[in-house]
Amino acid sequence: MRKMRGLVSALLLGVLLSFGAPTAAAAAPAVVSVVHGPLAEQANAPVGPVIDPADNERANAQKTKNKIVVGVIAAVLLGIVLWGRSIRRKKRKKSSDQAKGK
């Protein structure tokens, strides 16, 4: 029973970590330099790529879908392991009973 509780708690921990809130990447402060002359127009250009909100939503949806798939696969693998252990325990008990002459 203690092993079963340990396995269930490990599974729950894995699920919680896989579905946990994504860590926000710390944005570095933008470096602003003052330029006069023909390069002044280039200095006013936005720094870094411009991300379309629709692309961002699609990426988040894809990440969520991937997390769900990984969670389902982990649950199936855990079920296979538990099922195999129960079969192994039954075989062990049966062979020990036959050795005792029951």
Secondary structure, DSSP 8 states (H G I E B T S, - for coil): -HHHHHHHHHHHHHHHHHSS----------------STTHHHHTS-SS----HHHHHHHHHHHHHHHHHHHHHHHHHHHHHHHHHHHHHHHHHHHHHHHHT-
